[in-house]
Amino acid sequence: MPLIILALLIGIPLIEIALFIEIGDEIGIWPTIGLCIATALAGSLMLRVQGLSTLMRARAAMARDQMPVREMLDGIGLAIAGALLLTPGFATDTVGLLLFIPAVRRWLGRGFWSFLVKSGRFHVVGTPFPGGPRSGANARGGGTVIDGEYRDITEADDGKAGNPASPWRQLPDETAPDASPGHPTDKTEKQP
């Protein structure tokens, strides 16, 4: 991984310099600089419009009690697109403009989500990313079973700790001796 990062840090500026030289030779220096400024302005406007749209979709999904996974991945793609368009260069501008196309972001988002699931960083229950990958029992329509004990506290609670329906009452200790009436440890019954 460090070699890939080093190759990108060296390779991207070299590609951009070569493209600047070639395009500058074809259209001249001032049109080349103007083109770089125009792509930065266009990118910031597109980021604003699509970013607000993504934010509104995320709020709507959260209002429906759904995790806005697609919207989060769209937001990441838009942030990367904006950063690439603000970076001077034609190769980065091309990639940035491609990321503003929703179909491209969706395709990359599915790939990224699939990578996260396969790497074990996420366990998928259902399909949070529409049209995305499913794993394990979820692919067959099943779900995850959690085994455990529970206590039903759905009855009315008057807020008193002594109320049997109150979730704040003192629960009996299972290791303590039986405190039923008539037992020698019962403090309510007097012994002769």
LUMBANU-76645 format. One line per field, with one value per residue (C-alpha): x, y, z; residue number from 1; residue in one letter. Coordinates in Angstrom, 2 decimals, decimal comma. Each point is the difference from the previous one (the first is absolute). Layout:
N
X [X:...] .
Y [Y:...] .
Z [Z:...] .
k [NUM:...] .
r [A:...] .
END
This chain:
192
X [0,00:2,78:1,47:-3,35:-0,28:3,58:-0,69:-3,12:1,82:2,70:-2,06:-2,96:2,07:2,12:-3,13:-1,44:3,23:0,08:-3,65:0,60:2,89:-1,95:-3,22:1,97:1,76:-3,36:-2,14:2,52:0,89:-2,88:-2,80:1,57:0,00:-3,55:-1,14:1,41:-1,80:-3,25:0,06:0,60:-2,98:-2,25:1,01:-0,83:-3,45:-0,74:1,17:-2,37:-3,05:0,58:1,22:-3,22:-2,07:1,92:-0,44:-3,77:-0,21:2,02:-2,35:-3,03:1,49:0,76:-3,55:-1,20:2,34:2,26:3,78:0,98:2,82:-0,42:-0,11:3,14:1,87:-1,31:1,26:3,45:0,08:-1,08:2,64:2,71:-1,37:0,09:3,55:1,15:-1,62:1,57:3,43:1,62:0,40:-1,86:0,25:-1,38:-2,72:-1,05:-0,30:-1,80:-2,52:-0,63:-0,78:-2,76:-1,90:-2,40:0,30:3,80:-0,28:-2,56:2,24:3,05:-2,09:-1,19:3,56:1,26:-2,85:0,66:3,69:-0,88:-2,37:2,43:2,88:-2,02:-0,19:-3,80:-2,56:-2,99:-3,46:-2,41:1,11:0,73:1,36:-2,83:1,01:3,17:1,55:-1,52:1,95:-0,48:-3,51:-1,21:0,51:-2,61:-2,46:0,82:1,32:2,29:-1,28:1,10:-0,47:-0,64:-2,40:-2,42:-2,52:-3,27:-0,41:-2,79:-2,62:-0,87:2,61:-1,02:3,63:0,36:2,95:-2,16:-2,52:0,39:-0,45:2,72:3,23:1,87:-1,09:2,50:0,15:0,35:3,46:-0,08:2,81:-1,82:-1,94:-3,72:-1,81:-3,51:-2,47:0,58:3,68:2,33:1,72:-3,26:0,17:-3,75:-0,94:0,80:1,34:-1,32] .
Y [0,00:2,55:-0,65:0,77:3,27:0,95:-0,83:2,19:2,89:-0,09:-1,14:2,39:3,22:-1,37:-0,83:3,46:1,75:-1,99:0,86:3,70:0,06:-1,78:2,01:3,25:-0,71:-0,60:2,88:2,34:0,88:2,39:-2,22:-2,92:2,00:1,23:-3,58:-1,03:2,89:-0,79:-3,65:1,03:2,39:-2,52:-2,66:2,20:0,82:-3,65:-0,99:2,49:-1,13:-3,74:0,24:1,70:-2,59:-2,82:1,64:0,25:-3,68:-0,97:1,98:-1,64:-3,47:0,74:1,31:-3,42:-1,66:-1,33:0,17:2,34:-2,22:0,95:3,68:-0,31:-1,70:2,66:2,68:-1,57:-0,19:3,62:1,16:-1,82:1,43:3,54:-0,41:-1,38:2,85:2,61:-1,57:1,55:-2,55:-1,68:-3,64:0,82:2,16:-2,90:-2,39:2,68:0,64:-3,75:-0,16:2,57:-2,50:-1,86:-3,33:0,06:0,84:-2,78:-2,55:1,04:0,09:-3,57:-1,12:1,77:-1,40:-3,51:0,38:1,06:-2,94:-2,56:1,36:-0,67:3,63:-0,08:-2,72:0,43:-0,63:0,39:2,26:3,54:1,00:-0,36:-2,57:-0,67:-3,22:-2,43:-2,45:-3,25:-0,85:3,37:-1,08:-2,74:2,39:-1,02:2,21:0,01:-1,74:1,35:-2,43:1,46:0,57:2,87:1,36:1,57:3,50:1,21:0,32:3,43:1,60:2,48:1,06:-1,68:-2,29:-2,45:-0,43:-3,51:1,52:2,61:-0,63:1,75:-2,37:-2,17:-3,38:-3,05:-1,48:-3,56:-1,07:1,20:-2,52:-0,30:2,93:-1,39:0,37:-2,56:-0,38:0,72:2,84:1,86:3,24:0,61:-3,04:0,08:-3,13:-1,04] .
Z [0,00:0,77:-3,47:-1,63:1,92:-0,93:-3,67:0,05:1,68:-2,67:-3,00:0,17:-0,05:-2,87:-2,01:0,73:-1,08:-3,24:-0,71:0,75:-2,46:-2,75:0,39:0,42:-3,30:-1,73:1,34:1,65:3,58:0,86:-1,31:1,92:3,25:-0,72:-0,55:3,39:1,72:-1,83:1,09:3,62:-0,09:-1,74:2,53:2,98:-1,45:-0,77:3,47:1,58:-2,00:0,26:3,60:1,13:-1,87:1,69:3,41:-0,52:-1,01:3,09:2,26:-1,62:0,49:3,66:0,48:-1,22:2,57:-2,75:-0,05:-2,89:-1,31:-3,65:0,90:2,14:-2,84:-2,40:2,39:0,13:-3,80:-0,31:2,50:-1,95:-3,27:1,40:1,28:-3,36:-1,93:2,26:-0,54:-3,10:-2,77:-2,80:1,13:3,46:-1,60:-2,22:2,95:2,01:-2,76:-0,34:3,73:-0,48:-2,16:2,35:-1,86:0,38:3,72:0,48:-1,75:2,03:3,19:-0,53:-0,64:3,12:2,12:-1,35:0,90:3,56:0,45:-1,45:2,08:3,16:1,09:-0,19:0,63:-2,25:1,43:-2,89:-2,83:1,18:-3,41:-2,53:-2,58:1,98:1,22:2,47:2,09:1,89:1,20:-1,24:-3,61:0,58:1,62:3,58:2,72:2,97:3,13:3,35:2,89:3,43:2,86:0,37:2,44:-1,21:1,49:-2,27:2,76:1,39:2,23:2,67:0,55:3,40:0,54:1,97:-2,79:-1,53:-3,48:0,58:-1,88:2,85:2,75:1,80:-1,73:2,27:0,32:-1,34:2,36:3,13:2,11:-0,62:1,64:-0,38:2,90:2,70:-0,79:2,96:-1,88:-0,58:1,98:-0,14:2,09:3,69:1,62:3,44] .
k [1:2:3:4:5:6:7:8:9:10:11:12:13:14:15:16:17:18:19:20:21:22:23:24:25:26:27:28:29:30:31:32:33:34:35:36:37:38:39:40:41:42:43:44:45:46:47:48:49:50:51:52:53:54:55:56:57:58:59:60:61:62:63:64:65:66:67:68:69:70:71:72:73:74:75:76:77:78:79:80:81:82:83:84:85:86:87:88:89:90:91:92:93:94:95:96:97:98:99:100:101:102:103:104:105:106:107:108:109:110:111:112:113:114:115:116:117:118:119:120:121:122:123:124:125:126:127:128:129:130:131:132:133:134:135:136:137:138:139:140:141:142:143:144:145:146:147:148:149:150:151:152:153:154:155:156:157:158:159:160:161:162:163:164:165:166:167:168:169:170:171:172:173:174:175:176:177:178:179:180:181:182:183:184:185:186:187:188:189:190:191:192] .
r [M:P:L:I:I:L:A:L:L:I:G:I:P:L:I:E:I:A:L:F:I:E:I:G:D:E:I:G:I:W:P:T:I:G:L:C:I:A:T:A:L:A:G:S:L:M:L:R:V:Q:G:L:S:T:L:M:R:A:R:A:A:M:A:R:D:Q:M:P:V:R:E:M:L:D:G:I:G:L:A:I:A:G:A:L:L:L:T:P:G:F:A:T:D:T:V:G:L:L:L:F:I:P:A:V:R:R:W:L:G:R:G:F:W:S:F:L:V:K:S:G:R:F:H:V:V:G:T:P:F:P:G:G:P:R:S:G:A:N:A:R:G:G:G:T:V:I:D:G:E:Y:R:D:I:T:E:A:D:D:G:K:A:G:N:P:A:S:P:W:R:Q:L:P:D:E:T:A:P:D:A:S:P:G:H:P:T:D:K:T:E:K:Q:P] .
END
